[in-house]
């Protein structure tokens, strides 16, 4: 868990959409992607921290009678991270169609785990705000800062016990009292700087051969923290 101080607020998104709306890609013959416009407004609204009761976090739009912002109560002073374990068979099916369900099984589990955690926190008498895999800010930045793992060349967090056989660095805001945890140094990041085997053998060359950087060359992989960025348009064609 991380205490949400001013320095931590710097890695929160300044704006966000309650839902992921806008151009995205689809798979065609596992070989290419096509960008297409989702028929809704690409309408991001500011994330603001306000002195409101802990149970009054919300988002709303002016066009629907709201105030055009995502309100985070300052009373939610902690953000914690968690991840989803993937089947070990995933690596045995590398570069084949069966690998896709082994990897994508995590996505419905994201919603299930988030709902259960929020219900548990509510049962203890506290409040929380989730938001899914893309909520609040870059997952690998929060995952690294909280000690969930270390950001790796494949852009995601590598966990010391389970390696890269996890998916997502999900994050949740809460007023549940939590002891802060610190970033870890398991040598993963430094190893990734000099290894590069994953980038060499990546079938779609989605993994960067360069060193960590603050900016991002891809519209769907955010800037603002030092790390590696993944070309998701290429990655999706390998079903990883």
Secondary structure as UniProt FT lines:
FT   STRAND          2..3
FT   HELIX           6..9
FT   TURN            10..11
FT   STRAND          15..16
FT   STRAND          24..28
FT   TURN            29..31
FT   STRAND          32..36
FT   STRAND          45..50
FT   TURN            54..55
FT   STRAND          58..60
FT   HELIX           62..64
FT   STRAND          69..73
FT   TURN            74..75
FT   STRAND          78..85
FT   HELIX           89..92
FT   TURN            93..95
FT   HELIX           98..123
FT   TURN            124..125
FT   STRAND          128..129
FT   TURN            133..134
FT   HELIX           139..146
FT   STRAND          150..151
FT   TURN            153..154
FT   STRAND          157..159
FT   TURN            160..162
FT   STRAND          166..174
FT   HELIX           188..194
FT   HELIX           197..201
FT   TURN            203..204
FT   TURN            219..220
FT   HELIX           232..235
FT   HELIX           236..238
//
